[in-house]
Amino acid sequence: MNRMTLPCRPPLLRRHLALAGLGLALPALVRPAPARAQARQYRFNEHVGRLAFTARHFGLLSSTGSFGRFDAEVALDPLDPGKAEINVSVATGSIDLGWPGAADLLRSPAYFDAEAHPMARFTGLASGGAQPDRFRIEGQLTLRGVTRPMVMQARLLRRQRNPAEAGEIAEFTASGALDRTAFGMLEDRTTISDQVRLDVQVRLLMAPA
């Protein structure tokens, strides 16, 4: 009895069949990655936030002042506020300190030199850490025409629904320190500390996701 033998498939045909089978299998094996939420732009200024600084005197006392005009833009995902891009502009001439004559002194060329450098700027990136309500901001501070790296530690204090404004209210704080001598402020070093602390408080309306 003669056995029926199938003709041998040429190598090229076998290759085409294999590729066709792979093409049918891939859609079942490879699933598209879930779409990431798009970052949203938020703005805040002195009306919904505060930008303050603190310096020590003679190593014993401290004084705190603030800036009356600043503007900031934050790009973040409302579901993951620990990751954000931050841009802040500060009007140096808006500096305010409670002591008589102190504001004029700080606007002078020896300090902020507000006439020659009317704006200070900070740009940075925030990244979350082990705790969801705390994150680190690494960026660049430009002051008196000099740019230096700066790190701030930020914290999400609270987040709660606000039905009246169709969203959530989020309150943040951030703090860091700079060396004023790195920006050319060299006056009165025997009486005023080189280290100056910065503190930011802000209240944002987070749009619903």
Beta strands, then each sheet from edge to edge (+ up, - down):
strand 1: 40-45
strand 2: 49-57
strand 3: 61-67
strand 4: 70-77
strand 5: 80-91
strand 6: 95-96
strand 7: 119-128
strand 8: 134-143
strand 9: 146-162
strand 10: 167-179
strand 11: 195-206
sheet 1: 1+ 4- 5+ 7- 8+ 9- 10+ 11- 2+ 3- 6+
end
